[in-house]
C-alpha cells in the first residue's frame, strides 16, 4: 500500500500523503475504507509513529480522511473542492516545473506528452 523511499529528498510524511492520495485516485482506496491505525501503519512501513501521525493530520486537514475517535481512520466520502489558495499554490509549482523543463530544453509538445503519459499511468 505504502512504500517509503529513504533516499528521496521528499520528507517521509509527504511520501505517505502523496501515496494515500494516489491510492484513492487509482481506486485502491475508496470512500469509507478503513486505514491502518497510526501504530499499525508505522509498523508496516517501519517508521516513527509521529511521522505517520503528521501525515494523517495533513490528510485530515485536507479532508482526504476522517478520524473517528475510538473507531478508526477512514477515507473520506467528502468531495473536497479546490479552494483558491490551493489553486494558486498549484500554479506556482507548475511555473517552477515549466521553468525547469524549458531550461532542460524540453519542448512544449514533449512536456504535454509527458503530462499525458503520467496522467494515463495515474489512472491505470
N, C-alpha and C positions, 0 to 999 in steps of 0.2 A: 504494500500500500504506500509506504513512505520509505524513500532511501535517501540517506544523507551523504553528500559529497564533502568529506572533510578537507579536501584540497581547494574547494571553492572559496572565492573571496566573499561570497554572499553569506551573511550570518545564518546559522542553523535554524533559528526560529523563522526566518523569512523563507527558507527552503521548505519548511513544514507548511507554512501558509500557502505558498505557491503550489505545492503538490496536492494539498487538500482541494484547493480551487480547481486545479487541473483534473483531479478525480471526479469532481462534481460536473465539470464540463463534459468529460468523457462518459458520464453517467455510470461510473464505477460506484460512486456515492450518489444517492438520491435523497430528495427531501424526506425527512423522517428517519433516515438511517442513523443508528447509534454509533458514535465514535468511541474508540477505547478511552478509558479514563486517562488523566494526565499520567498517573503512575504506570498504567498498562502501556501507554504509548512510549514512555521513557524507557521502559524495559525492552520493548520491541525493537526500538531503534538505537538503544544503548546510549542515551544522552541524559543529561541532568533534567529532572522533573521541572525545574524552574524555567528551562528553555521551552519545554512543551507548554507550560502554563502561559508563558508570554505569547506564544503562537496562538493558543486558544483564545486568549484575551483579545488579540488583534482580530481574529476571525469573528469573535462575538461582537466586537465593536462595529465591524463592517456588516453585521447581520448575516454572515455566512453560516454561522452555527448558533445554536441556542443551548444554554446550560440551565438545566433544571436541578436545583439542589436536591440531593438525595436520590435522583432518578438517572442522571447522566447527561451526556453531551450529545446533541443530535444535529444533523444537517437541517438547516432552517428551510421552511417552506415559504418564507417571505421572499418576494422578488425584489431585491434591492435595486432601486433606481439610481442611475448615475447622477450624483449631485455635481453642481458647478465646480466646486473645489477639486473634486476627483478628476473631472474632465480637464481642467486646467493643468493639473499635475501630469496627466496622460500626454497632453500636447507638449509640455515641457520636455518630458522624457523622449517623446518621438523626435523632437527637434534635435536633441543630443545624438540620437541614433542616426538621423539624417546627416548631421554634420560629419559624424564618423564614417558613414558609408560613402559620402562624397569625397572625403579625404582619402579613403582607400581606393577611389576610382570606380566604385560600383555605380553603374548607370541606373537611371530611374526604372527602366524596364526590368533590369535584373533584380533590383530591390523589390519591386512589386511581385516578381516571380517568387522570390524568397518568402515574402509575406504570404502569398497564396499557398505555397508548399507547406509552410508552417501551420497555416490555418487548417488546411486539409488534414495534416497529421494530428492536429489537436482534436479534430472532430472524429478521428478514427481510433 
